[in-house]
Amino acid sequence: MENKVYVIGMGPGDAGLMCKSADEILRQCDTIIGYTVYIDLLKDHYPGKEFLTTHMTQEAKRCEMAFEEAKKGKMVAMVCSGDAGVYGMSGLMLEIGAEYPDIKVEVVPGITAALSGGAVLGAPLTHDFAVISLSDRLTPWEKIEQRLECAAKGDFAICIYNPSSKGRPDYLKRACDILLKVLPAERICGTVENIGREGESSKLYTLGELRDAQVNMFTTVFIGNSMTKEIGGRMVTPRGYRI
Amino acid sequence: MENKVYVIGMGPGDAGLMCKSADEILRQCDTIIGYTVYIDLLKDHYPGKEFLTTHMTQEAKRCEMAFEEAKKGKMVAMVCSGDAGVYGMSGLMLEIGAEYPDIKVEVVPGITAALSGGAVLGAPLTHDFAVISLSDRLTPWEKIEQRLECAAKGDFAICIYNPSSKGRPDYLKRACDILLKVLPAERICGTVENIGREGESSKLYTLGELRDAQVNMFTTVFIGNSMTKEIGGRMVTPRGYRI
């Protein structure tokens, strides 16, 4: 049998928002590897599996563990929240996989927060959009600023991941200040918290109000484009400009 | 019972790439409405349902049909390929839904082509990215040009939907020419065709080569960012800039 490691996007957390293929692979595999928080969400649904975890900053070690377990002949699944390819582990798995040429990496997509959060708010991303993370752990802040500015100038709807954390409580405010140089303060925005998990909630703002909104590492933020409107409490970006 | 219409993203077509919630709703509902091509993909999996279809340009009529059926007391699901919120029907459903205040619209997310195609290619969208459709049926071409230029200037990885159709065979070439004003001809790109369906295939290019690639309405195109590389035939964008 071919040695293979699966990199799986588990979606936002709710079992119903996982793909059927992902669920089947998790049922069949021997070993499930992931960041502690995600393993805790999964554990009870997949009894009898071997679970391996590492902490947030140990991504490379986590990948090596996956390949080493696969080398022993085990069927291994590395899980990520959302989609494995959006700020997830599939890139690093393929990079580290170059050292394990006999083990194939198969990526199974999942519902990323732009989609699951968008569904909660209504339809904020129906037209062209950009996804930007405010985490500067692996990216210089200047690069993030440049992307925010370009996305605003391109009239993209924008979905912001990692808007805040303990170490950087004011990052969403800084991002809004950059956007406000290009976009009007009345621009419709929305936030979703704990998508597909206990305590899910959402709220609409103007961009001016969003600047002072309370967000945390479980919040996903949506900035409308020039056509976005509120309809009955939902955030809606029309599909085109000629309707 | 509350009258409700579900707007469901069915993913790329493969039943395994649909969310479990979407599948459950389709099993429970009375009526499934969608564009002819997608209904044909679903029909055999959901026997005993009432299927209603309209052609591609009749989106508003399709939405009205959904609400009218729900008004009769039926449980109705409107299906879209990929995610209902990404160039899908959830925006228009919420707009038309304003005329049916007693009927709630619930959006169920799905795997959009940026994610399913990305998984086939490897990990092209691991970092910040932009999604742009080249269809000018509902959007002026100048707006599309502006977005391509801004996405390139922001060093976003870019995922292009609707790169070509019978009526506009040279649109990908035109888009590449705009990108090539900002990006080098050596930039790594990839295409995926018939994602999650019969005949799935993928290919890597440079941006210079992509300009002359054969694509069609079932192709999704990926343009790397400045860090994207090829590793063992896969397209990989590293997660950060400091590894």
Chai-1 contact restraints between the chains, C-beta under 6 A:
chainA,res_idxA,chainB,res_idxB,connection_type,confidence,min_distance_angstrom,max_distance_angstrom,comment,restraint_id
A,G16,B,K20,contact,1.0,0.0,6.0,A-B,restraint_1
A,G16,B,S21,contact,1.0,0.0,6.0,A-B,restraint_2
A,L17,B,C19,contact,1.0,0.0,6.0,A-B,restraint_3
A,C19,B,L17,contact,1.0,0.0,6.0,A-B,restraint_4
A,K20,B,G16,contact,1.0,0.0,6.0,A-B,restraint_5
A,S21,B,G16,contact,1.0,0.0,6.0,A-B,restraint_6
A,D83,B,L115,contact,1.0,0.0,6.0,A-B,restraint_7
A,G85,B,G118,contact,1.0,0.0,6.0,A-B,restraint_8
A,G85,B,A123,contact,1.0,0.0,6.0,A-B,restraint_9
A,G85,B,L125,contact,1.0,0.0,6.0,A-B,restraint_10
A,G85,B,T126,contact,1.0,0.0,6.0,A-B,restraint_11
A,V86,B,L125,contact,1.0,0.0,6.0,A-B,restraint_12
A,S90,B,A123,contact,1.0,0.0,6.0,A-B,restraint_13
A,G91,B,A123,contact,1.0,0.0,6.0,A-B,restraint_14
A,G91,B,T126,contact,1.0,0.0,6.0,A-B,restraint_15
A,G91,B,V236,contact,1.0,0.0,6.0,A-B,restraint_16
A,G91,B,T237,contact,1.0,0.0,6.0,A-B,restraint_17
A,G91,B,P238,contact,1.0,0.0,6.0,A-B,restraint_18
A,G91,B,R239,contact,1.0,0.0,6.0,A-B,restraint_19
A,L94,B,G122,contact,1.0,0.0,6.0,A-B,restraint_20
A,L94,B,A123,contact,1.0,0.0,6.0,A-B,restraint_21
A,L94,B,I231,contact,1.0,0.0,6.0,A-B,restraint_22
A,L94,B,R234,contact,1.0,0.0,6.0,A-B,restraint_23
A,L94,B,V236,contact,1.0,0.0,6.0,A-B,restraint_24
A,A98,B,I231,contact,1.0,0.0,6.0,A-B,restraint_25
A,V107,B,A119,contact,1.0,0.0,6.0,A-B,restraint_26
A,P109,B,I111,contact,1.0,0.0,6.0,A-B,restraint_27
A,P109,B,L115,contact,1.0,0.0,6.0,A-B,restraint_28
A,P109,B,S116,contact,1.0,0.0,6.0,A-B,restraint_29
A,P109,B,A119,contact,1.0,0.0,6.0,A-B,restraint_30
A,I111,B,P109,contact,1.0,0.0,6.0,A-B,restraint_31
A,L115,B,D83,contact,1.0,0.0,6.0,A-B,restraint_32
A,L115,B,P109,contact,1.0,0.0,6.0,A-B,restraint_33
A,S116,B,P109,contact,1.0,0.0,6.0,A-B,restraint_34
A,G118,B,G85,contact,1.0,0.0,6.0,A-B,restraint_35
A,A119,B,V107,contact,1.0,0.0,6.0,A-B,restraint_36
A,A119,B,P109,contact,1.0,0.0,6.0,A-B,restraint_37
A,G122,B,L94,contact,1.0,0.0,6.0,A-B,restraint_38
A,A123,B,G85,contact,1.0,0.0,6.0,A-B,restraint_39
A,A123,B,S90,contact,1.0,0.0,6.0,A-B,restraint_40
A,A123,B,G91,contact,1.0,0.0,6.0,A-B,restraint_41
A,A123,B,L94,contact,1.0,0.0,6.0,A-B,restraint_42
A,L125,B,G85,contact,1.0,0.0,6.0,A-B,restraint_43
A,L125,B,V86,contact,1.0,0.0,6.0,A-B,restraint_44
A,T126,B,G85,contact,1.0,0.0,6.0,A-B,restraint_45
A,T126,B,G91,contact,1.0,0.0,6.0,A-B,restraint_46
A,D128,B,I132,contact,1.0,0.0,6.0,A-B,restraint_47
A,D128,B,R147,contact,1.0,0.0,6.0,A-B,restraint_48
A,F129,B,V131,contact,1.0,0.0,6.0,A-B,restraint_49
A,A130,B,A130,contact,1.0,0.0,6.0,A-B,restraint_50
A,V131,B,F129,contact,1.0,0.0,6.0,A-B,restraint_51
A,I132,B,D128,contact,1.0,0.0,6.0,A-B,restraint_52
A,L138,B,G240,contact,1.0,0.0,6.0,A-B,restraint_53
A,L138,B,R242,contact,1.0,0.0,6.0,A-B,restraint_54
A,T139,B,G240,contact,1.0,0.0,6.0,A-B,restraint_55
A,T139,B,Y241,contact,1.0,0.0,6.0,A-B,restraint_56
A,R147,B,D128,contact,1.0,0.0,6.0,A-B,restraint_57
A,R147,B,G154,contact,1.0,0.0,6.0,A-B,restraint_58
A,C150,B,C150,contact,1.0,0.0,6.0,A-B,restraint_59
A,C150,B,K153,contact,1.0,0.0,6.0,A-B,restraint_60
A,C150,B,G154,contact,1.0,0.0,6.0,A-B,restraint_61
A,K153,B,C150,contact,1.0,0.0,6.0,A-B,restraint_62
A,G154,B,R147,contact,1.0,0.0,6.0,A-B,restraint_63
A,G154,B,C150,contact,1.0,0.0,6.0,A-B,restraint_64
A,I231,B,L94,contact,1.0,0.0,6.0,A-B,restraint_65
A,I231,B,A98,contact,1.0,0.0,6.0,A-B,restraint_66
A,R234,B,L94,contact,1.0,0.0,6.0,A-B,restraint_67
A,V236,B,G91,contact,1.0,0.0,6.0,A-B,restraint_68
A,V236,B,L94,contact,1.0,0.0,6.0,A-B,restraint_69
A,T237,B,G91,contact,1.0,0.0,6.0,A-B,restraint_70
A,P238,B,G91,contact,1.0,0.0,6.0,A-B,restraint_71
A,R239,B,G91,contact,1.0,0.0,6.0,A-B,restraint_72
A,G240,B,L138,contact,1.0,0.0,6.0,A-B,restraint_73
A,G240,B,T139,contact,1.0,0.0,6.0,A-B,restraint_74
A,Y241,B,T139,contact,1.0,0.0,6.0,A-B,restraint_75
A,R242,B,L138,contact,1.0,0.0,6.0,A-B,restraint_76
